[in-house]
Amino acid sequence: MVRVLRPFTRAVTYTRWLHLFIAIVWPAMWLFVEDAWWIWLLSAGAIGLAGLVPAMRTVEGLQARLLLTDHRHHNNGESNGGDSGIVAASSVTWGDRGRTVLWLEARLVLGGLVSMLTVQLPITTEVLVRTALGDTPGDGALLRVESHHWWHALLAPLPLVLLAAVVVGSGELITRLAGRLLGPSPTERLAALEERTEQLLERTRIARELHDSIGHALTVAVVQAGAARAAGDPAFTDRALEAIEETGRDALEDLERVLGVLRESGRPASSRPALTEADRLLESARYSGAKVEMEVTGPLDGVPGPVSREGYRILQESLTNVLRHAGAVPVRVRIGVADDILALEVRNPLTAAIPGPGRGSGLRGIRERAALLGGRARTGPDEGDWQVHVELPLR
């Protein structure tokens, strides 16, 4: 019983009812001027022509979102209705216009039927009650009852029950029609899917940026702090603190760049660090005790921006892995630009157990960055060293 009565406790039940009444306001005004059947045909034709106007889809979509959907969110996180299935945008194709015309005509027909039943069903109840009492009903009722029987009073509630069913059922029906006729077209669905994909790719890129930048800074800070405590040398401790300060400052700058992307969608990607700034990565690793040697062949200034920026992050993650897993060991970095290929290699002696394939997000991030640019990355043991070898196309 509670489930049957629940729709009547929701405001959306009555706003849907109102939405159907609004559909016949214009024809009803003409009926006051001329009570003729052709008024409905004229109204249907005029409404059909209005549906061909692109902006009409926007108007109907906004109205349907406002009156047909339940905006309350329950504790379980679900929403009754929601506006995700109704588009409030102008018609772009003739298919959109055709669906808008069908929507307007269906709304007019259903609205006229519901409005008639809303008036006539209560009148029918009155007729049954009056005939049960022996009175003669007036002329406004469609149902003519000439006889007078007491048991008509038992039938009197039925029209009201039918009215309640009409109110709820018509509201559900018009809402489903809105989802079909005012819903997104295949082109709009594809555009929404592409936008969602772009958002997910951007979130993944930001996650990689934060992992590489902040992970590198924390690794350097931990290594420096541990080395300073073990050394017990005030001079070394001062250098370690200076390195931690410098690395932290760089990490804050990187974090500000990433947060800038989140705050300003139009912020240029060129604000991110590139391979031409690789020296600060090497200095940070050297402050941590690693002996880093770098060999550069070819002009880094000529490397395209996206390739140079991803190369910087790959080098940063590679040095972070060295400090995290091998500590203060000799590191050889080679960067070469030749034959439309950027080759980046980082090697260090193996001093610990070899990481399992695909373990951790750092090496996976390196491979993902290379793959997104159409390049390739190899990570693993090679002749007694741990090697990260990446090749990125410049075109």
N, C-alpha and C positions, 0 to 999 in steps of 0.2 A: 504493500500500500504506500509506504514511504517513497519507494522508487517511482511509483506512478505520479505522485504529487510533486516530486522533486523539480520537474521542469517549471512549475508555476512559482517556485521560489527564486528563479533566476531572472534577472532583469532582461537578459538577451531574448527571452521568450516574447516579451512584450515589445521590445524594439524591432524584432523581426515582423511582428504583427503590424506595427506602425509603418515599417518599410513597405509592406504590401499596400497599405492604405494610401501612402504617398503616390504610388504609381497611378492611381485613378483620380487624383485631384484635378488634373487638367480636363479630362473627359467629363467629370462630374460638373465642373463649372459650365460647360456647354449644354449639359442636360437641363440646367435651369433656364437656359434661353430657348432651347428647342428639344422637347422630349421625343426623340426619334431614334430608330435603330441605326441610321446611317451616321450618327455622331460617333459611334464606336468604330465604324470603318474609317472615318476621317481621322480619328485619333490614332488608330493603328498605323495608317499611312504616314501621318506626320511624325510619329515617334520612330517609324522605320527610317525615314529620311534623316532624322536627327542622329540616329545611330551611325550614319556614314561620316559624321563629323569626327575627326580624330580625337578632339578634346573631350568628346562625350564619354569615352572609355575612362578617362581620368576622373570625371565627375562621378560616374557610376561606381568606379572602383573605390573611391574615397567614401562614398555613401554606404556601400556594402560593407567595407571594413568597419565603419563606425557603428552600423546598426545590426549587422548580421553576425558579428563575431563576439565571443565572450572574452573579455580582456582580463578576467580574473585568473591568477595563477595559484594553484592549490599547493599544499605542502609537499606533495610528491613531485613537484616540478613540472607537472603537465598543465597544459592550457586547453580549455574547451574552445575550439574554433581556431582562434589566432588569425592573423591576416597574411600568413605566409602563402596561402593558396590563392589570394586575390591580388591582382596587379592594378596599381593606380598609375597608369602611364598611358600616354596617347597612343592611338592605333598607328601602327607603322605599315602593316600590310593590309591587303584587302581581306585576307582571312580574319584579321583582328576586327575589321569593321563589320564583317558578316556575323561574327560571333556576338558583337555588341548589339547588332540589330536583333538577332534571335533572343538575346537576353532581355532587351526592352519589350519585345512582343510577348515573351513568356511571362514577364513580370506584370504586364498589363492584363493578360488573360487571367493569371492566377490571382492578381489583386482584385479584379472585378468579381471573380467567383467567391473569394474569401469575404469581401465586403458585403456581398449579397447574403451569404450565409450568416455573417455576423449580425445582420439586421433581422433576417427572417427566422432564424432558429429561436431567439428569445421570444419573438412574436408567436411562434408556434406553441411554445410553452404556455404563454398567456392564453391562447385559444383553448388549449386542453384544460387549463384550470377553470376558465369561465364556463366552458361547456359542462364540466363536471359539477359546477355550482348551479347550472341551469340558465346561465346568461347567454346572450347571443353575441358572438365576437364581431369586431368592427370589420371594415372593408380593406384594411391595410395588409391582411395576411394572405399569403399565397395558398395556405392550406385552408380549405373550406370544410368545416365540420358542422353538419346540420343537426345531427342527433345530440342528445344530452344523456350522458351516462356517468355515474359516479366513478367508474374505474378509469376514466380519462385522467384523473388526478395521479394515478399510478404511472401513467405514461409521460406526465409532464416533465420529470427530470431528464428524460432521454434526449430531447433536443439540446439541453444544456451540456450533457456529457458529450454529445456529438460536436457541439461548439468547441469544447475544450480540446477534443481530438483534432479538430480542424485548425485551431490556433497553433498547437504544437506541431502537427504534421506538416502544415503549410510552411511553417518557419524552417523546419528541417529540409523540406524540399527546395525552397528558394535558396537556402544556403548551399546546398549541393549544386544547384544550377549555377550559382555564382562561382563556385570553384571550377566548374567546367567551362562556362562561357566567359568569365572574367579572369580566368587563370592565365598563367604565362603560356605564351606560344612556344613551339619548339625552338625558335631563334632566341627567345628570351631565356628559356631554360639553358641553352648552350652558353649564352653570355654569362648567366649566373654561375654556371659550373666553371667556366674559365676564370671568373673573378674569384671564386672560392679556391681554385687551384693556385692562383697567383698569391692569395693570402697565405695559403699553407706553405708555399715555397718561400715566401718572405719570412714567415715565422721560423722555418727551418734554417734559413740563412742567418737570421738574428741569433738563433740558438747556437749556431756554429761560431759566430763572431764572439759571443760572450764566453763560450767554452774555451776558445783559443786564447783570447786576450786575458780574461780573468784567471784562467787556469795557468797560463804562463807566469803571470805576476805572482800568484800564490806559490807556485812551485819555486820560483827564484827566492821569494821571501823565506820560505821554509828552509831551503838549502843554505841560504846565507845565515839565518839565525842559528841553525845547527852547527855550521862551521865555526861561527864566532864563539859559540859557547864551548866547543871542543878545543879551540885554539888557545883561549885564555890570554890573547895578546891584545892590548888596548888599541894598538895601531890597526891590527886586522879587524877588530870590532868596529872601529870608526869607518873603515872602508866598506865593511858589510852593511852597516847602517846606511851609508851613503848609497850603496847599490839598491838596498830595499826601498829607500826614499825615491830614487830615480825610477825604479821599476813601477812602484806604486803610482807615481805621477803619470807615467806613460799609460798605465792601465786605466786611470781615471779619464785620460783623454780619449782612449778607445771606447770606454763606457759612455762618455758623453756623445761620441759619434753615433754609437748604436742607438742610444736613447733619442738622439736627434732624428733618426730615421723613423722611430715610432711616433714622435711628436709631429714631425713635418714630412708628409708623404712626398712632397716635392723636393726634399733635400737631395742635392747631387751626391751620387756614389763616390765621386772623386775626392770627397773629404776623408775617405778611409785611407790608411797608410798603404804605401806601395813598396816594391822591391828597392827603389832608390833610397829608402829609409832603412835598409836592412842593417846598417851599422849599429843602430841602437839595440837591435836584438842581439848582435854579437857581443857588444859591450856588456849587456845585461848578463849573458851567459858567462863571460869572462870574469865579471865581478863575483859570480857564484863559484869560481874556481876552475871552470872548464877551460881548457886550452883550445881556443877556436882559431882555425886558419881558414881563410876564405879566398877562393880563386874565382875571378870573374873574367869571362871572355865574351866579347861582343858588347854593344851599347845597350845598357838597361833603359836609357831614356827613350829608346825607340819601341819598347815593349808596350802594346796596347794596355789601356787602363785596367780593364777587367782582368786580363791575364796577370798584370803586375800586382794587382791587389790580392788576387787569390794566391799568387806565388808567395807573397809576403806572409799570408796566414799559414800556408803550408810550411814555410820555413820556421815560423814561430812555433807551430805545433811540434815539428820535428825536434827543435832544440828543447822544448818543454819535456818531451819524452826522454831525451838524453839525460837531462838533469833529474828527472823523476825516477828513472829506472837504472841509470848507470852512474850518476853522480858526477864528480869532477874528473872527467876523462878527456883525452884529446878528441877533438871533433874537427872533421874536415868538411868544409862546405864548398861545393863547386856550382857555379851558376854560369850557364853558357847560352848565348843567343846566336843561333846559326841555322840556316836552311829553313827559315820560318818555324823554328821550334825553340821553345824555351826549355832547357834541361836544367833541373835542379836536383842536386844529390847531397845528402847528408850522411856521413859515415862516422861511426864511433866503435871502439873495441867492445866486444861482448864481455861483460863482467858479471852477469847474473843469468838466471834462467830465461830461456827464450819465451817471450809471450806467445800464447796460443793464437791461432789464426782468427782474425776478426775480433779479438778481445778488446774491450774498451771502445770509447767513442772517438778517441783522438785519431787513431789510424783509419777508422771508418770515415771520419770527416775528411781526411786527406784524400782518400779514394773518391769520395763523393764530389769534392771540389774539382778534382781532375776530370771526373766523368762529365760534370756539368759543362765543362769547356771543351769537351771532345778529346781530352787527353787520356793518359793512363798513368797509373802509379804502382810501383812495386815496393813492398816493405817486407823485410825479413833478413835472416842471416845471409852473409855473403863473404866467403873467404876469411872467416874469423871476425868479421865486423857485423854490426847491425846497420843496415842500409835502408835509406828512404830515397828512392829514385823516381822522379816525376818528370814527365814530358808533356808540355802544353803547346798546342798549336797556336801560332800567332795570328792566323787568319781563320 
